[in-house]
Amino acid sequence: MNFNSIKIFFLLLFFLGLSAFSVVKNGNRNVNLKNVNLIETNLKFTSEELVNKLLKQSTSNNSSLQKRNLNLNLLENLIEKDSFIKSAEIFLYIDGNIGIKIVEKNPVFRVLKDNYYIDSSGNTMPVSSIFSKETPLIISSVIERDLNNLGALGNFLENDVFLNDHISGLEIYNDSLIFHVKGYDYKINMKGFENHEERFTNYKAFYKSTYNDSIFSFIKSINLNFNSQVVVQKK
Protein backbone atom coordinates (compact mmCIF):
# COMPACT_ATOMS: atom_id res chain seq x y z
CA MET A 1 0.00 0.00 0.00
CA ASN A 2 1.55 3.30 -1.11
CA PHE A 3 1.55 6.57 0.85
CA ASN A 4 -1.43 8.06 -1.01
CA SER A 5 -3.57 5.00 -0.33
CA ILE A 6 -2.68 5.13 3.38
CA LYS A 7 -3.55 8.83 3.45
CA ILE A 8 -6.93 8.25 1.83
CA PHE A 9 -7.63 5.38 4.22
CA PHE A 10 -7.02 7.50 7.33
CA LEU A 11 -9.03 10.38 5.89
CA LEU A 12 -11.98 8.03 5.41
CA LEU A 13 -11.61 6.79 8.98
CA PHE A 14 -11.54 10.39 10.20
CA PHE A 15 -14.72 11.37 8.37
CA LEU A 16 -16.51 8.18 9.45
CA GLY A 17 -15.57 8.87 13.04
CA LEU A 18 -16.68 12.48 12.73
CA SER A 19 -20.03 11.38 11.25
CA ALA A 20 -20.55 8.82 14.00
CA PHE A 21 -19.76 11.46 16.62
CA SER A 22 -22.30 13.85 15.02
CA VAL A 23 -24.98 11.15 15.00
CA VAL A 24 -24.40 10.35 18.66
CA LYS A 25 -24.33 14.03 19.59
CA ASN A 26 -27.52 14.71 17.63
CA GLY A 27 -29.23 11.74 19.24
CA ASN A 28 -28.34 13.09 22.68
CA ARG A 29 -29.90 16.48 21.90
CA ASN A 30 -32.98 17.25 24.00
CA VAL A 31 -36.34 17.69 22.29
CA ASN A 32 -38.36 20.64 23.56
CA LEU A 33 -42.00 19.60 23.97
CA LYS A 34 -42.90 23.00 25.39
CA ASN A 35 -42.18 24.76 22.12
CA VAL A 36 -44.40 23.14 19.47
CA ASN A 37 -44.93 24.97 16.18
CA LEU A 38 -48.08 24.30 14.15
CA ILE A 39 -47.25 24.27 10.43
CA GLU A 40 -49.92 25.14 7.82
CA THR A 41 -52.49 24.33 10.46
CA ASN A 42 -55.71 26.18 11.24
CA LEU A 43 -57.32 24.46 14.19
CA LYS A 44 -61.04 25.03 14.62
CA PHE A 45 -62.57 22.05 16.42
CA THR A 46 -59.65 21.38 18.75
CA SER A 47 -56.89 23.60 20.15
CA GLU A 48 -53.11 23.85 20.33
CA GLU A 49 -53.33 23.35 24.10
CA LEU A 50 -55.03 19.97 23.64
CA VAL A 51 -52.38 18.89 21.12
CA ASN A 52 -49.61 19.85 23.55
CA LYS A 53 -51.39 17.91 26.28
CA LEU A 54 -51.42 14.78 24.11
CA LEU A 55 -47.69 15.14 23.42
CA LYS A 56 -46.84 15.49 27.09
CA GLN A 57 -49.00 12.50 28.06
CA SER A 58 -47.19 10.38 25.47
CA THR A 59 -43.83 11.09 27.10
CA SER A 60 -44.86 10.51 30.71
CA ASN A 61 -45.30 14.24 31.26
CA ASN A 62 -41.62 14.98 30.63
CA SER A 63 -41.09 18.45 29.18
CA SER A 64 -38.06 17.24 27.22
CA LEU A 65 -36.33 14.03 26.17
CA GLN A 66 -33.51 12.96 23.91
CA LYS A 67 -34.01 12.64 20.15
CA ARG A 68 -32.95 9.00 20.21
CA ASN A 69 -35.89 8.21 22.51
CA LEU A 70 -38.50 10.01 20.39
CA ASN A 71 -40.83 7.83 18.30
CA LEU A 72 -42.39 10.16 15.73
CA ASN A 73 -44.78 7.54 14.34
CA LEU A 74 -46.08 6.80 17.81
CA LEU A 75 -46.68 10.50 18.48
CA GLU A 76 -48.46 10.96 15.14
CA ASN A 77 -50.71 7.97 15.79
CA LEU A 78 -51.50 9.28 19.25
CA ILE A 79 -52.52 12.70 17.94
CA GLU A 80 -54.62 11.10 15.19
CA LYS A 81 -56.65 9.31 17.86
CA ASP A 82 -58.16 12.68 18.73
CA SER A 83 -61.79 12.70 17.59
CA PHE A 84 -61.35 15.91 15.58
CA ILE A 85 -58.06 15.14 13.81
CA LYS A 86 -57.79 13.39 10.45
CA SER A 87 -53.99 13.29 10.11
CA ALA A 88 -50.83 14.55 11.82
CA GLU A 89 -47.28 14.86 10.54
CA ILE A 90 -44.45 15.70 12.94
CA PHE A 91 -41.19 17.40 11.97
CA LEU A 92 -38.12 17.49 14.22
CA TYR A 93 -35.84 20.49 13.81
CA ILE A 94 -32.08 20.51 14.37
CA ASP A 95 -32.45 22.81 17.38
CA GLY A 96 -34.68 20.26 19.15
CA ASN A 97 -37.99 22.00 18.54
CA ILE A 98 -41.01 20.17 17.12
CA GLY A 99 -43.24 21.18 14.21
CA ILE A 100 -46.61 19.53 13.58
CA LYS A 101 -48.83 19.71 10.51
CA ILE A 102 -52.39 18.78 11.48
CA VAL A 103 -55.39 18.25 9.22
CA GLU A 104 -58.73 18.29 11.03
CA LYS A 105 -61.72 16.23 9.95
CA ASN A 106 -64.18 18.04 7.70
CA PRO A 107 -67.81 17.61 8.80
CA VAL A 108 -70.35 17.60 5.95
CA PHE A 109 -73.54 16.59 7.82
CA ARG A 110 -74.79 17.02 11.36
CA VAL A 111 -77.06 14.33 12.77
CA LEU A 112 -79.53 16.28 14.85
CA LYS A 113 -81.06 13.40 16.80
CA ASP A 114 -77.83 12.10 18.32
CA ASN A 115 -75.90 15.37 17.94
CA TYR A 116 -72.77 14.37 16.03
CA TYR A 117 -71.15 15.13 12.68
CA ILE A 118 -70.42 12.91 9.71
CA ASP A 119 -67.18 13.91 8.04
CA SER A 120 -66.21 13.84 4.36
CA SER A 121 -64.60 10.40 4.79
CA GLY A 122 -67.76 8.86 6.24
CA ASN A 123 -66.59 8.83 9.86
CA THR A 124 -68.53 10.05 12.87
CA MET A 125 -67.20 13.09 14.66
CA PRO A 126 -68.36 14.66 17.94
CA VAL A 127 -69.66 18.19 18.21
CA SER A 128 -66.97 20.58 19.41
CA SER A 129 -67.43 22.99 22.31
CA ILE A 130 -64.98 25.36 20.58
CA PHE A 131 -66.38 25.68 17.07
CA SER A 132 -69.62 24.80 15.27
CA LYS A 133 -69.74 24.39 11.50
CA GLU A 134 -72.94 25.01 9.58
CA THR A 135 -73.79 21.88 7.59
CA PRO A 136 -77.01 20.29 6.29
CA LEU A 137 -78.92 18.68 9.16
CA ILE A 138 -79.94 15.03 9.09
CA ILE A 139 -83.22 14.96 10.99
CA SER A 140 -83.73 11.20 10.93
CA SER A 141 -81.78 8.27 12.32
CA VAL A 142 -78.60 7.14 10.55
CA ILE A 143 -77.44 3.55 10.23
CA GLU A 144 -73.76 2.64 10.10
CA ARG A 145 -73.84 1.17 6.60
CA ASP A 146 -74.84 4.56 5.16
CA LEU A 147 -71.92 6.50 6.66
CA ASN A 148 -69.52 6.15 3.73
CA ASN A 149 -72.21 7.12 1.24
CA LEU A 150 -73.21 10.09 3.37
CA GLY A 151 -69.59 11.23 3.54
CA ALA A 152 -69.30 11.16 -0.26
CA LEU A 153 -72.70 12.84 -0.72
CA GLY A 154 -71.96 15.56 1.82
CA ASN A 155 -68.56 16.23 0.29
CA PHE A 156 -70.19 16.63 -3.13
CA LEU A 157 -72.82 19.03 -1.79
CA GLU A 158 -70.24 21.12 0.04
CA ASN A 159 -68.00 21.51 -3.00
CA ASP A 160 -70.85 22.55 -5.28
CA VAL A 161 -71.32 26.32 -4.97
CA PHE A 162 -75.06 26.20 -5.71
CA LEU A 163 -75.98 23.11 -3.68
CA ASN A 164 -73.87 24.14 -0.71
CA ASP A 165 -76.14 27.16 -0.21
CA HIS A 166 -79.31 25.37 -1.36
CA ILE A 167 -79.66 22.11 0.59
CA SER A 168 -80.46 22.62 4.26
CA GLY A 169 -81.44 19.17 5.50
CA LEU A 170 -81.90 15.47 4.80
CA GLU A 171 -84.20 12.68 5.95
CA ILE A 172 -83.41 9.01 5.33
CA TYR A 173 -86.08 6.31 5.33
CA ASN A 174 -84.85 2.89 4.21
CA ASP A 175 -83.28 3.73 0.84
CA SER A 176 -85.22 6.94 0.24
CA LEU A 177 -83.46 10.31 0.61
CA ILE A 178 -85.58 13.41 1.17
CA PHE A 179 -83.72 16.71 0.86
CA HIS A 180 -84.92 19.97 2.38
CA VAL A 181 -84.32 23.19 0.44
CA LYS A 182 -83.55 26.63 1.85
CA GLY A 183 -86.33 29.16 1.31
CA TYR A 184 -88.90 26.73 -0.13
CA ASP A 185 -91.43 24.20 1.15
CA TYR A 186 -90.89 21.53 -1.49
CA LYS A 187 -88.69 18.47 -0.96
CA ILE A 188 -86.30 16.72 -3.34
CA ASN A 189 -86.77 12.94 -3.44
CA MET A 190 -84.00 10.56 -4.41
CA LYS A 191 -83.91 6.79 -4.06
CA GLY A 192 -80.51 5.53 -2.96
CA PHE A 193 -77.10 7.18 -3.17
CA GLU A 194 -76.11 5.95 -6.61
CA ASN A 195 -75.46 8.52 -9.34
CA HIS A 196 -76.26 11.39 -6.99
CA GLU A 197 -73.93 13.72 -8.89
CA GLU A 198 -75.72 13.13 -12.20
CA ARG A 199 -79.16 13.44 -10.63
CA PHE A 200 -78.31 16.71 -8.89
CA THR A 201 -76.85 18.01 -12.15
CA ASN A 202 -80.26 17.40 -13.74
CA TYR A 203 -81.94 19.18 -10.84
CA LYS A 204 -79.66 22.22 -11.12
CA ALA A 205 -80.39 22.48 -14.85
CA PHE A 206 -84.13 22.33 -14.14
CA TYR A 207 -83.92 24.88 -11.34
CA LYS A 208 -81.95 27.42 -13.35
CA SER A 209 -84.08 27.05 -16.46
CA THR A 210 -87.40 27.45 -14.64
CA TYR A 211 -86.40 29.67 -11.74
CA ASN A 212 -89.38 31.70 -10.59
CA ASP A 213 -90.49 32.14 -7.00
CA SER A 214 -94.15 32.07 -7.99
CA ILE A 215 -93.71 28.72 -9.73
CA PHE A 216 -91.66 27.05 -7.00
CA SER A 217 -94.17 28.07 -4.33
CA PHE A 218 -96.71 25.72 -5.97
CA ILE A 219 -94.39 22.70 -6.02
CA LYS A 220 -94.84 19.96 -3.41
CA SER A 221 -91.93 17.71 -4.36
CA ILE A 222 -89.33 17.08 -7.05
CA ASN A 223 -88.45 13.51 -7.94
CA LEU A 224 -84.97 12.68 -9.24
CA ASN A 225 -85.45 8.94 -9.59
CA PHE A 226 -85.89 8.89 -13.36
CA ASN A 227 -83.03 8.87 -15.84
CA SER A 228 -82.25 12.36 -17.17
CA GLN A 229 -85.66 13.57 -16.00
CA VAL A 230 -86.95 15.78 -13.22
CA VAL A 231 -90.52 14.96 -12.23
CA VAL A 232 -92.45 17.71 -10.44
CA GLN A 233 -95.46 17.15 -8.19
CA LYS A 234 -97.66 20.19 -7.59
CA LYS A 235 -99.41 20.96 -4.31
PESUL-V37095 format. One record per helix or strand of 3 or more residues. SS is the DSSP state (a for helix, b for strand). FROM is the first residue (numbers start at 0). LEN is the number of residues. If there is no record, write none. Layout:
ss from len
SS FROM LEN
SS FROM LEN
This chain:
ss from len
a 2 25
b 29 9
a 47 11
b 63 3
a 66 3
a 71 9
b 84 8
b 96 8
b 106 5
b 115 4
b 123 3
b 135 3
a 143 16
a 160 4
b 166 7
b 175 6
b 186 5
a 195 15
a 212 4
b 218 5
b 230 4
